[in-house]
């Protein structure tokens, strides 16, 4: 994902008056992960609940 200046400004504006660089970076990473997950979901690149349960059962055998 490419970050736009507008998106970055929006995130900075939503932070408290004082914040650490770590807080900003964590927030930006979270946003990127959520947006990637949304894109994967829209592209059908997700597991159904049944598929997930089968995967979990295989892991714990």
HTML snippet that shows the backbone in 3Dmol.js (N, CA, C, O; Angstrom):
<script src="https://3Dmol.org/build/3Dmol-min.js"></script>
<div id="view" style="width:600px;height:400px;position:relative"></div>
<script>
const pdb = `
ATOM      1  N   UNK A   1       0.840  -1.177   0.000  1.00  0.00           N
ATOM      2  CA  UNK A   1       0.000   0.000   0.000  1.00  0.00           C
ATOM      3  C   UNK A   1       0.882   1.235   0.000  1.00  0.00           C
ATOM      4  O   UNK A   1       1.862   1.316   0.740  1.00  0.00           O
ATOM      5  N   UNK A   2       0.526   2.177  -0.824  1.00  0.00           N
ATOM      6  CA  UNK A   2       1.210   3.462  -0.795  1.00  0.00           C
ATOM      7  C   UNK A   2       0.385   4.409   0.061  1.00  0.00           C
ATOM      8  O   UNK A   2      -0.836   4.486  -0.074  1.00  0.00           O
ATOM      9  N   UNK A   3       1.047   5.106   0.917  1.00  0.00           N
ATOM     10  CA  UNK A   3       0.396   6.056   1.800  1.00  0.00           C
ATOM     11  C   UNK A   3       0.331   7.410   1.118  1.00  0.00           C
ATOM     12  O   UNK A   3       1.316   7.863   0.536  1.00  0.00           O
ATOM     13  N   UNK A   4      -0.813   8.052   1.185  1.00  0.00           N
ATOM     14  CA  UNK A   4      -0.927   9.390   0.621  1.00  0.00           C
ATOM     15  C   UNK A   4      -0.704  10.423   1.718  1.00  0.00           C
ATOM     16  O   UNK A   4      -0.858  10.126   2.903  1.00  0.00           O
ATOM     17  N   UNK A   5      -0.344  11.628   1.319  1.00  0.00           N
ATOM     18  CA  UNK A   5      -0.163  12.700   2.299  1.00  0.00           C
ATOM     19  C   UNK A   5      -1.469  12.970   3.032  1.00  0.00           C
ATOM     20  O   UNK A   5      -1.474  13.217   4.238  1.00  0.00           O
ATOM     21  N   UNK A   6      -2.565  12.922   2.307  1.00  0.00           N
ATOM     22  CA  UNK A   6      -3.866  13.174   2.931  1.00  0.00           C
ATOM     23  C   UNK A   6      -4.158  12.135   4.007  1.00  0.00           C
ATOM     24  O   UNK A   6      -4.646  12.469   5.087  1.00  0.00           O
ATOM     25  N   UNK A   7      -3.858  10.878   3.707  1.00  0.00           N
ATOM     26  CA  UNK A   7      -4.094   9.806   4.679  1.00  0.00           C
ATOM     27  C   UNK A   7      -3.191  10.004   5.901  1.00  0.00           C
ATOM     28  O   UNK A   7      -3.638   9.848   7.037  1.00  0.00           O
ATOM     29  N   UNK A   8      -1.945  10.343   5.667  1.00  0.00           N
ATOM     30  CA  UNK A   8      -1.004  10.574   6.757  1.00  0.00           C
ATOM     31  C   UNK A   8      -1.446  11.754   7.613  1.00  0.00           C
ATOM     32  O   UNK A   8      -1.399  11.681   8.841  1.00  0.00           O
ATOM     33  N   UNK A   9      -1.873  12.834   6.978  1.00  0.00           N
ATOM     34  CA  UNK A   9      -2.347  14.010   7.727  1.00  0.00           C
ATOM     35  C   UNK A   9      -3.546  13.647   8.591  1.00  0.00           C
ATOM     36  O   UNK A   9      -3.644  14.075   9.741  1.00  0.00           O
ATOM     37  N   UNK A  10      -4.455  12.859   8.037  1.00  0.00           N
ATOM     38  CA  UNK A  10      -5.644  12.440   8.788  1.00  0.00           C
ATOM     39  C   UNK A  10      -5.237  11.658  10.036  1.00  0.00           C
ATOM     40  O   UNK A  10      -5.791  11.873  11.114  1.00  0.00           O
ATOM     41  N   UNK A  11      -4.273  10.754   9.890  1.00  0.00           N
ATOM     42  CA  UNK A  11      -3.822   9.963  11.033  1.00  0.00           C
ATOM     43  C   UNK A  11      -3.107  10.831  12.064  1.00  0.00           C
ATOM     44  O   UNK A  11      -3.301  10.651  13.266  1.00  0.00           O
ATOM     45  N   UNK A  12      -2.295  11.754  11.611  1.00  0.00           N
ATOM     46  CA  UNK A  12      -1.599  12.644  12.545  1.00  0.00           C
ATOM     47  C   UNK A  12      -2.609  13.515  13.284  1.00  0.00           C
ATOM     48  O   UNK A  12      -2.471  13.737  14.487  1.00  0.00           O
ATOM     49  N   UNK A  13      -3.621  14.011  12.577  1.00  0.00           N
ATOM     50  CA  UNK A  13      -4.644  14.840  13.217  1.00  0.00           C
ATOM     51  C   UNK A  13      -5.434  14.073  14.264  1.00  0.00           C
ATOM     52  O   UNK A  13      -5.947  14.675  15.207  1.00  0.00           O
ATOM     53  N   UNK A  14      -5.541  12.763  14.120  1.00  0.00           N
ATOM     54  CA  UNK A  14      -6.317  11.971  15.076  1.00  0.00           C
ATOM     55  C   UNK A  14      -5.513  11.589  16.322  1.00  0.00           C
ATOM     56  O   UNK A  14      -6.073  11.068  17.286  1.00  0.00           O
ATOM     57  N   UNK A  15      -4.208  11.846  16.303  1.00  0.00           N
ATOM     58  CA  UNK A  15      -3.363  11.555  17.464  1.00  0.00           C
ATOM     59  C   UNK A  15      -3.495  12.664  18.502  1.00  0.00           C
ATOM     60  O   UNK A  15      -3.900  13.778  18.171  1.00  0.00           O
ATOM     61  N   UNK A  16      -3.155  12.367  19.759  1.00  0.00           N
ATOM     62  CA  UNK A  16      -3.148  13.427  20.770  1.00  0.00           C
ATOM     63  C   UNK A  16      -2.081  14.471  20.436  1.00  0.00           C
ATOM     64  O   UNK A  16      -1.251  14.259  19.552  1.00  0.00           O
ATOM     65  N   UNK A  17      -2.111  15.597  21.149  1.00  0.00           N
ATOM     66  CA  UNK A  17      -1.151  16.674  20.881  1.00  0.00           C
ATOM     67  C   UNK A  17       0.291  16.219  21.042  1.00  0.00           C
ATOM     68  O   UNK A  17       1.177  16.701  20.337  1.00  0.00           O
ATOM     69  N   UNK A  18       0.530  15.304  21.953  1.00  0.00           N
ATOM     70  CA  UNK A  18       1.875  14.754  22.144  1.00  0.00           C
ATOM     71  C   UNK A  18       1.824  13.252  21.913  1.00  0.00           C
ATOM     72  O   UNK A  18       0.977  12.557  22.476  1.00  0.00           O
ATOM     73  N   UNK A  19       2.726  12.760  21.090  1.00  0.00           N
ATOM     74  CA  UNK A  19       2.787  11.328  20.800  1.00  0.00           C
ATOM     75  C   UNK A  19       4.205  10.986  20.393  1.00  0.00           C
ATOM     76  O   UNK A  19       4.989  11.850  20.000  1.00  0.00           O
ATOM     77  N   UNK A  20       4.511   9.712  20.495  1.00  0.00           N
ATOM     78  CA  UNK A  20       5.848   9.265  20.106  1.00  0.00           C
ATOM     79  C   UNK A  20       5.832   8.814  18.647  1.00  0.00           C
ATOM     80  O   UNK A  20       4.784   8.498  18.082  1.00  0.00           O
ATOM     81  N   UNK A  21       6.998   8.796  18.071  1.00  0.00           N
ATOM     82  CA  UNK A  21       7.131   8.280  16.703  1.00  0.00           C
ATOM     83  C   UNK A  21       6.679   6.823  16.667  1.00  0.00           C
ATOM     84  O   UNK A  21       6.071   6.380  15.693  1.00  0.00           O
ATOM     85  N   UNK A  22       6.982   6.076  17.742  1.00  0.00           N
ATOM     86  CA  UNK A  22       6.562   4.671  17.804  1.00  0.00           C
ATOM     87  C   UNK A  22       5.045   4.545  17.707  1.00  0.00           C
ATOM     88  O   UNK A  22       4.538   3.655  17.024  1.00  0.00           O
ATOM     89  N   UNK A  23       4.316   5.438  18.390  1.00  0.00           N
ATOM     90  CA  UNK A  23       2.856   5.388  18.322  1.00  0.00           C
ATOM     91  C   UNK A  23       2.362   5.633  16.899  1.00  0.00           C
ATOM     92  O   UNK A  23       1.447   4.958  16.428  1.00  0.00           O
ATOM     93  N   UNK A  24       2.966   6.595  16.225  1.00  0.00           N
ATOM     94  CA  UNK A  24       2.575   6.888  14.845  1.00  0.00           C
ATOM     95  C   UNK A  24       2.877   5.702  13.935  1.00  0.00           C
ATOM     96  O   UNK A  24       2.038   5.310  13.123  1.00  0.00           O
ATOM     97  N   UNK A  25       4.058   5.137  14.067  1.00  0.00           N
ATOM     98  CA  UNK A  25       4.448   4.002  13.225  1.00  0.00           C
ATOM     99  C   UNK A  25       3.531   2.808  13.484  1.00  0.00           C
ATOM    100  O   UNK A  25       3.106   2.140  12.541  1.00  0.00           O
ATOM    101  N   UNK A  26       3.220   2.534  14.758  1.00  0.00           N
ATOM    102  CA  UNK A  26       2.322   1.425  15.085  1.00  0.00           C
ATOM    103  C   UNK A  26       0.957   1.637  14.447  1.00  0.00           C
ATOM    104  O   UNK A  26       0.366   0.704  13.902  1.00  0.00           O
ATOM    105  N   UNK A  27       0.464   2.858  14.517  1.00  0.00           N
ATOM    106  CA  UNK A  27      -0.843   3.150  13.936  1.00  0.00           C
ATOM    107  C   UNK A  27      -0.815   2.961  12.420  1.00  0.00           C
ATOM    108  O   UNK A  27      -1.750   2.405  11.845  1.00  0.00           O
ATOM    109  N   UNK A  28       0.247   3.419  11.779  1.00  0.00           N
ATOM    110  CA  UNK A  28       0.352   3.276  10.326  1.00  0.00           C
ATOM    111  C   UNK A  28       0.475   1.814   9.912  1.00  0.00           C
ATOM    112  O   UNK A  28      -0.097   1.408   8.900  1.00  0.00           O
ATOM    113  N   UNK A  29       1.219   1.015  10.687  1.00  0.00           N
ATOM    114  CA  UNK A  29       1.309  -0.422  10.402  1.00  0.00           C
ATOM    115  C   UNK A  29      -0.058  -1.079  10.537  1.00  0.00           C
ATOM    116  O   UNK A  29      -0.438  -1.909   9.711  1.00  0.00           O
ATOM    117  N   UNK A  30      -0.799  -0.705  11.584  1.00  0.00           N
ATOM    118  CA  UNK A  30      -2.126  -1.280  11.793  1.00  0.00           C
ATOM    119  C   UNK A  30      -3.050  -0.935  10.627  1.00  0.00           C
ATOM    120  O   UNK A  30      -3.774  -1.795  10.126  1.00  0.00           O
ATOM    121  N   UNK A  31      -3.021   0.312  10.204  1.00  0.00           N
ATOM    122  CA  UNK A  31      -3.855   0.732   9.076  1.00  0.00           C
ATOM    123  C   UNK A  31      -3.489  -0.053   7.823  1.00  0.00           C
ATOM    124  O   UNK A  31      -4.372  -0.503   7.093  1.00  0.00           O
ATOM    125  N   UNK A  32      -2.206  -0.219   7.571  1.00  0.00           N
ATOM    126  CA  UNK A  32      -1.762  -0.978   6.404  1.00  0.00           C
ATOM    127  C   UNK A  32      -2.265  -2.418   6.472  1.00  0.00           C
ATOM    128  O   UNK A  32      -2.734  -2.959   5.470  1.00  0.00           O
ATOM    129  N   UNK A  33      -2.169  -3.042   7.646  1.00  0.00           N
ATOM    130  CA  UNK A  33      -2.623  -4.429   7.786  1.00  0.00           C
ATOM    131  C   UNK A  33      -4.126  -4.541   7.557  1.00  0.00           C
ATOM    132  O   UNK A  33      -4.591  -5.472   6.900  1.00  0.00           O
ATOM    133  N   UNK A  34      -4.880  -3.595   8.097  1.00  0.00           N
ATOM    134  CA  UNK A  34      -6.332  -3.623   7.922  1.00  0.00           C
ATOM    135  C   UNK A  34      -6.695  -3.431   6.454  1.00  0.00           C
ATOM    136  O   UNK A  34      -7.552  -4.142   5.930  1.00  0.00           O
ATOM    137  N   UNK A  35      -6.051  -2.477   5.787  1.00  0.00           N
ATOM    138  CA  UNK A  35      -6.345  -2.242   4.373  1.00  0.00           C
ATOM    139  C   UNK A  35      -5.949  -3.438   3.514  1.00  0.00           C
ATOM    140  O   UNK A  35      -6.657  -3.775   2.566  1.00  0.00           O
ATOM    141  N   UNK A  36      -4.826  -4.085   3.833  1.00  0.00           N
ATOM    142  CA  UNK A  36      -4.434  -5.295   3.100  1.00  0.00           C
ATOM    143  C   UNK A  36      -5.453  -6.407   3.308  1.00  0.00           C
ATOM    144  O   UNK A  36      -5.801  -7.117   2.364  1.00  0.00           O
ATOM    145  N   UNK A  37      -5.934  -6.561   4.539  1.00  0.00           N
ATOM    146  CA  UNK A  37      -6.935  -7.586   4.835  1.00  0.00           C
ATOM    147  C   UNK A  37      -8.233  -7.298   4.089  1.00  0.00           C
ATOM    148  O   UNK A  37      -8.873  -8.219   3.581  1.00  0.00           O
ATOM    149  N   UNK A  38      -8.624  -6.029   4.021  1.00  0.00           N
ATOM    150  CA  UNK A  38      -9.826  -5.667   3.262  1.00  0.00           C
ATOM    151  C   UNK A  38      -9.671  -6.038   1.791  1.00  0.00           C
ATOM    152  O   UNK A  38     -10.591  -6.588   1.186  1.00  0.00           O
ATOM    153  N   UNK A  39      -8.510  -5.737   1.216  1.00  0.00           N
ATOM    154  CA  UNK A  39      -8.269  -6.072  -0.194  1.00  0.00           C
ATOM    155  C   UNK A  39      -8.301  -7.587  -0.403  1.00  0.00           C
ATOM    156  O   UNK A  39      -8.864  -8.067  -1.387  1.00  0.00           O
ATOM    157  N   UNK A  40      -7.699  -8.338   0.519  1.00  0.00           N
ATOM    158  CA  UNK A  40      -7.711  -9.798   0.406  1.00  0.00           C
ATOM    159  C   UNK A  40      -9.141 -10.324   0.486  1.00  0.00           C
ATOM    160  O   UNK A  40      -9.520 -11.225  -0.262  1.00  0.00           O
ATOM    161  N   UNK A  41      -9.921  -9.764   1.383  1.00  0.00           N
ATOM    162  CA  UNK A  41     -11.302 -10.190   1.536  1.00  0.00           C
ATOM    163  C   UNK A  41     -12.101  -9.908   0.270  1.00  0.00           C
ATOM    164  O   UNK A  41     -12.856 -10.762  -0.195  1.00  0.00           O
ATOM    165  N   UNK A  42     -11.934  -8.713  -0.287  1.00  0.00           N
ATOM    166  CA  UNK A  42     -12.645  -8.358  -1.517  1.00  0.00           C
ATOM    167  C   UNK A  42     -12.224  -9.243  -2.687  1.00  0.00           C
ATOM    168  O   UNK A  42     -13.024  -9.501  -3.586  1.00  0.00           O
ATOM    169  N   UNK A  43     -10.977  -9.709  -2.682  1.00  0.00           N
ATOM    170  CA  UNK A  43     -10.472 -10.566  -3.761  1.00  0.00           C
ATOM    171  C   UNK A  43     -10.793 -12.041  -3.516  1.00  0.00           C
ATOM    172  O   UNK A  43     -10.432 -12.897  -4.323  1.00  0.00           O
ATOM    173  N   UNK A  44     -11.467 -12.338  -2.409  1.00  0.00           N
ATOM    174  CA  UNK A  44     -11.816 -13.717  -2.107  1.00  0.00           C
ATOM    175  C   UNK A  44     -10.658 -14.538  -1.578  1.00  0.00           C
ATOM    176  O   UNK A  44     -10.705 -15.768  -1.600  1.00  0.00           O
ATOM    177  N   UNK A  45      -9.631 -13.875  -1.107  1.00  0.00           N
ATOM    178  CA  UNK A  45      -8.441 -14.571  -0.605  1.00  0.00           C
ATOM    179  C   UNK A  45      -8.543 -14.805   0.903  1.00  0.00           C
ATOM    180  O   UNK A  45      -7.621 -14.498   1.658  1.00  0.00           O
ATOM    181  N   UNK A  46      -9.669 -15.350   1.317  1.00  0.00           N
ATOM    182  CA  UNK A  46      -9.903 -15.612   2.733  1.00  0.00           C
ATOM    183  C   UNK A  46     -10.420 -17.033   2.904  1.00  0.00           C
ATOM    184  O   UNK A  46     -10.890 -17.654   1.950  1.00  0.00           O
ATOM    185  N   UNK A  47     -10.329 -17.536   4.116  1.00  0.00           N
ATOM    186  CA  UNK A  47     -10.860 -18.859   4.431  1.00  0.00           C
ATOM    187  C   UNK A  47     -12.267 -18.721   4.990  1.00  0.00           C
ATOM    188  O   UNK A  47     -12.577 -17.757   5.690  1.00  0.00           O
ATOM    189  N   UNK A  48     -13.114 -19.692   4.674  1.00  0.00           N
ATOM    190  CA  UNK A  48     -14.419 -19.740   5.324  1.00  0.00           C
ATOM    191  C   UNK A  48     -14.211 -20.240   6.749  1.00  0.00           C
ATOM    192  O   UNK A  48     -13.134 -20.724   7.094  1.00  0.00           O
ATOM    193  N   UNK A  49     -15.227 -20.121   7.555  1.00  0.00           N
ATOM    194  CA  UNK A  49     -15.121 -20.596   8.937  1.00  0.00           C
ATOM    195  C   UNK A  49     -14.834 -22.098   8.968  1.00  0.00           C
ATOM    196  O   UNK A  49     -14.032 -22.561   9.779  1.00  0.00           O
ATOM    197  N   UNK A  50     -15.485 -22.858   8.090  1.00  0.00           N
ATOM    198  CA  UNK A  50     -15.251 -24.305   8.036  1.00  0.00           C
ATOM    199  C   UNK A  50     -13.820 -24.625   7.623  1.00  0.00           C
ATOM    200  O   UNK A  50     -13.193 -25.517   8.195  1.00  0.00           O
ATOM    201  N   UNK A  51     -13.300 -23.900   6.630  1.00  0.00           N
ATOM    202  CA  UNK A  51     -11.915 -24.117   6.205  1.00  0.00           C
ATOM    203  C   UNK A  51     -10.948 -23.798   7.345  1.00  0.00           C
ATOM    204  O   UNK A  51      -9.965 -24.510   7.552  1.00  0.00           O
ATOM    205  N   UNK A  52     -11.232 -22.736   8.072  1.00  0.00           N
ATOM    206  CA  UNK A  52     -10.387 -22.364   9.201  1.00  0.00           C
ATOM    207  C   UNK A  52     -10.403 -23.447  10.271  1.00  0.00           C
ATOM    208  O   UNK A  52      -9.355 -23.800  10.812  1.00  0.00           O
ATOM    209  N   UNK A  53     -11.572 -23.971  10.576  1.00  0.00           N
ATOM    210  CA  UNK A  53     -11.668 -25.024  11.588  1.00  0.00           C
ATOM    211  C   UNK A  53     -10.899 -26.267  11.148  1.00  0.00           C
ATOM    212  O   UNK A  53     -10.256 -26.917  11.973  1.00  0.00           O
ATOM    213  N   UNK A  54     -10.957 -26.605   9.861  1.00  0.00           N
ATOM    214  CA  UNK A  54     -10.195 -27.746   9.354  1.00  0.00           C
ATOM    215  C   UNK A  54      -8.699 -27.498   9.497  1.00  0.00           C
ATOM    216  O   UNK A  54      -7.958 -28.396   9.896  1.00  0.00           O
ATOM    217  N   UNK A  55      -8.253 -26.294   9.176  1.00  0.00           N
ATOM    218  CA  UNK A  55      -6.833 -25.947   9.322  1.00  0.00           C
ATOM    219  C   UNK A  55      -6.403 -26.060  10.783  1.00  0.00           C
ATOM    220  O   UNK A  55      -5.348 -26.619  11.081  1.00  0.00           O
ATOM    221  N   UNK A  56      -7.215 -25.533  11.686  1.00  0.00           N
ATOM    222  CA  UNK A  56      -6.879 -25.605  13.111  1.00  0.00           C
ATOM    223  C   UNK A  56      -6.823 -27.047  13.593  1.00  0.00           C
ATOM    224  O   UNK A  56      -5.927 -27.419  14.351  1.00  0.00           O
ATOM    225  N   UNK A  57      -7.773 -27.856  13.155  1.00  0.00           N
ATOM    226  CA  UNK A  57      -7.767 -29.267  13.542  1.00  0.00           C
ATOM    227  C   UNK A  57      -6.507 -29.961  13.043  1.00  0.00           C
ATOM    228  O   UNK A  57      -5.939 -30.793  13.751  1.00  0.00           O
ATOM    229  N   UNK A  58      -6.065 -29.633  11.841  1.00  0.00           N
ATOM    230  CA  UNK A  58      -4.836 -30.223  11.305  1.00  0.00           C
ATOM    231  C   UNK A  58      -3.617 -29.798  12.114  1.00  0.00           C
ATOM    232  O   UNK A  58      -2.705 -30.596  12.324  1.00  0.00           O
ATOM    233  N   UNK A  59      -3.595 -28.563  12.563  1.00  0.00           N
ATOM    234  CA  UNK A  59      -2.458 -28.062  13.347  1.00  0.00           C
ATOM    235  C   UNK A  59      -2.333 -28.780  14.684  1.00  0.00           C
ATOM    236  O   UNK A  59      -1.228 -29.042  15.159  1.00  0.00           O
ATOM    237  N   UNK A  60      -3.494 -29.099  15.294  1.00  0.00           N
ATOM    238  CA  UNK A  60      -3.475 -29.646  16.646  1.00  0.00           C
ATOM    239  C   UNK A  60      -3.611 -31.159  16.691  1.00  0.00           C
ATOM    240  O   UNK A  60      -3.925 -31.714  17.744  1.00  0.00           O
ATOM    241  N   UNK A  61      -3.383 -31.837  15.579  1.00  0.00           N
ATOM    242  CA  UNK A  61      -3.427 -33.305  15.561  1.00  0.00           C
ATOM    243  C   UNK A  61      -2.190 -33.865  16.189  1.00  0.00           C
ATOM    244  O   UNK A  61      -2.036 -35.083  16.271  1.00  0.00           O
TER     245      UNK A  61
END
`;
const viewer = $3Dmol.createViewer("view");
viewer.addModel(pdb, "pdb");
viewer.setStyle({}, {cartoon: {color: "spectrum"}});
viewer.zoomTo();
viewer.render();
</script>
